[in-house]
Amino acid sequence: MDKYPPIPEQRRRRYEELWQHARSIDGMPADVRDYLLRLKTLGIEQMSSLNKDYLGAFMAPFSRDLENADLAIIGAPFEKSAPVNASHKYGPSALRKLSKLGLSTVSDSNDIPFDWCRVIDYGNVDTYGQLDLSSEMELLIHHMRRIVVEHGVTPFVWGGDHSVTYAPINALAERYGPLGLIHFDAHYDLVTYADFPYPYHSGNMFARSFAEGNLDPERMITMGIRGRMSALVGGHPQNFGVTTYTADECRELGARAMAEKTVSVVGDGPVYLTLDLDCLDPAFNSSSSSVEPFGLTTWFLWDVIRTVRESGKVNLVGADVVEYAPMADPTSKDGYHAVGLSWKIFCWLAAEVARRNGEKRKTEWPLAMGYASL
């Protein structure tokens, strides 16, 4: 059998020279290269998350110094509203751990969030001892007002059950005025006080926010609706005027069309994004309190988020990812999906923070991690 012709010697010698002397950093875009060189001078390891418990989400520094922060990652370990599959209170800590296994703080799409704004991991809001949901929520509202209203820091929240979304919306509306909402969910979450007379739970945070003037239902879009539970409150989207799409409709329209509809609905005012992981099909997430088959895929979700971001028309002021129950996820498969989507949303938020600031502000790490060369 004839052999395929060898690689020309001149090319082979060039490859040999690269093997001997080339570094990955030599072929990188300039801003990524400069970022990695900056981290090297700080002694920051980009190749290992081992023994880095003193670092937070995505290897951000743990800090509550809000005077020197632009974007805070906040854990809200609530689960009193989770009907089944409990362990949502462990969600933020589990996601924080998984987020550090990506081995870097810059992505292949040249997102460099830690060079765009000053990021901190605020840690979890400690609600231990708050034995009812109202006192737990009031404590979270206190923290959100301190973060958002008093210091102007942009929040990215990990739940916990979906009730946690009420607190950042409440604080952000005080700062920016009524918000629009990008909502991924299997359920409408539009329960009213007339339906269930309790002040806070994981199904009423939007309707309550409408009533308080903090959220504009005409600038809200929900994607992924399906299942038996949704039929119980199916009249409320029409009552309030919320734009909703079932999971079937999302598949039929496609991600690009859904992104265009999202941009059209939320407009150019301040917008919050909330991702309830039960919007996903159980193939991609079965670790939440209300699992529904025939849902969205991670690719669809990411394509919508990416396309809306690329439009440059949406003023994203905060976001959350909620309803992860790690004890129902023994292989961490669902957690990795949640973390991957969280990273993409986090990078979008960081870019928006830099745009609103009118400048880039670099994250600093008080504690170094040690360095390994590439």
Protein Blocks (a to p, Z undefined) as FASTA:
>chain_A
ZZdddddfklmmmmmmmmmmpcfklmgcfklmmmmmmmmmnopafkbcghilmbcehhia
cdfbfklccbdcdddddfklpmghphklmmmmmmmmmmmmnopabdfkopafklmbccdd
ebjadfehiabfklmmmmmmmmmmmmmmmnopacdddehifklmmmmmmmmmmmnopadd
ddddfbfolacfkloccfbdcklmmmmmmmnopacfklcccehiecjklmmmmmmmmmno
pacddfklmmmnommlmmmmmmmmnombdcdddddfklpcfkloccbfbdcehiacfklm
mmmmmmmmmnopaccfbdcdehiafklmmnommmmmmmmmmmmmmmmmmmmmmmmnopac
ddddfbagbjadZZ
